[in-house]
Amino acid sequence: MDNNWKTATKVDRAALYRVVRAIADTTNLSVEAIMELAFGHKLMVGTDYLSNFRSGAIGRPKAKLIHAWIAERHSEAAHAVDPRLFPKQHTTAWNSYVETHGIRGKLQIKRFTKDELNLIKKIKDRDALDAALKLGEEFCFFLRSDVHAHAIGFERYKGKWHVMPLGPNGSHTIQLQSDEPHFPIDVNGEIERLSEESDLDMHRFAFVVSQDADNLPCAPDIKDVGQVANLHYIDVLFSA
């Protein structure tokens, strides 16, 4: 199929269940746990989700979330089970570098609630979402730095990486402040609020940090990352 889940048939959704079942059998996760991680919330008590999913009667928006979660974390295993639903993805060296060398858990998302910053969620395990936000919800990043380190940010959405214009006047590089771990900061030194307005589903944010700006890549390319640079990343699910 073309992975247009708005028109996915019951056969497509039942096939997705078989993939999730296979992933669950090879991990320490149940099908229900995978569904909860994909949805970003607990399943409602009293609803027979498994039967609905197994028969292909699960809702298309929910199937889309599950497919995106599996594709993000278990694409190779899913491809082996059903290459039609999960066609072979071109795995870039940068994706592998982030997974292998990236630090997960220190970079955090904070949302604005009544003009106060609140930590969304601390990471518990590698397969869990780091954070979940609604479209239009304002947030910023939080990363403690021992020194005034330089950083550049990249965002992955639907398999493609993009440089994030986080600095003043659209600059790609920023300077993290040891006394102010929230960023980005505007030209007046105030926290600049970010929001995602239209792109649903999973986003991965990755920041390369170094005391020396020359160690920062200008694009997601491992050959340009300095040896003393650190990379931090976080996975965020945006929903309607």
QUINORLIN-V748650 format. One record per residue. PHI is phi as a letter, one per 30 degrees, with the letter a starting at -180 (999 if undefined). D_CENTER is the distance of its C-alpha to the mean C-alpha in whole Angstrom. Layout:
<<PHI	D_CENTER> <PHI	D_CENTER>>
This chain:
<<999	24> <d	22> <i	19> <d	20> <d	20> <d	22> <c	25> <d	24> <d	27> <d	28> <d	28> <d	25> <d	23> <d	26> <d	25> <d	21> <e	22> <d	24> <d	21> <d	19> <e	22> <d	23> <d	19> <d	20> <d	24> <c	22> <b	20> <c	21> <c	19> <d	21> <e	20> <d	20> <d	18> <d	15> <d	16> <d	15> <d	12> <d	11> <d	13> <i	12> <a	16> <d	19> <d	21> <d	24> <d	27> <j	30> <c	28> <d	28> <d	25> <d	25> <d	29> <d	27> <d	24> <d	27> <d	29> <i	27> <c	27> <d	24> <d	23> <d	21> <d	18> <d	17> <d	18> <d	15> <d	12> <d	14> <d	14> <d	10> <d	9> <d	12> <d	12> <d	8> <c	10> <b	14> <d	15> <d	18> <d	19> <d	18> <d	20> <d	23> <d	24> <b	23> <d	23> <d	24> <d	21> <b	18> <d	20> <d	20> <c	17> <d	18> <d	16> <d	17> <d	18> <d	15> <e	12> <d	15> <d	15> <d	12> <d	12> <d	16> <c	16> <d	13> <c	14> <c	11> <k	13> <d	14> <d	12> <b	12> <c	11> <b	15> <c	16> <c	19> <b	22> <h	25> <i	25> <c	24> <c	20> <b	19> <d	16> <d	14> <a	13> <d	14> <d	12> <c	15> <a	14> <d	12> <c	11> <d	10> <d	7> <d	8> <a	8> <b	9> <b	11> <c	14> <e	14> <i	17> <d	16> <d	16> <a	15> <b	15> <c	13> <b	16> <a	17> <d	20> <b	22> <d	26> <b	27> <d	26> <d	24> <c	22> <b	19> <b	17> <c	13> <b	11> <b	9> <c	8> <b	8> <h	10> <i	11> <c	12> <c	12> <b	13> <d	15> <c	15> <d	18> <c	18> <d	21> <e	25> <h	26> <i	23> <d	23> <d	20> <c	21> <b	21> <c	23> <d	22> <c	24> <d	25> <c	27> <b	24> <d	21> <d	19> <a	18> <d	19> <c	22> <d	25> <d	28> <c	30> <i	28> <c	26> <d	22> <c	21> <d	19> <c	16> <a	15> <c	13> <c	16> <b	15> <c	12> <d	11> <i	8> <d	5> <b	4> <c	3> <c	6> <b	9> <b	13> <c	16> <b	19> <a	22> <d	26> <c	27> <d	26> <d	27> <d	24> <d	22> <d	21> <c	21> <b	19> <d	16> <b	19> <d	20> <d	23> <c	23> <d	21> <d	24> <d	25> <c	25> <d	21> <c	18> <b	15> <c	12> <b	8> <a	6> <c	3> <b	4> <c	6> <c	9> <b	12> <d	16>>
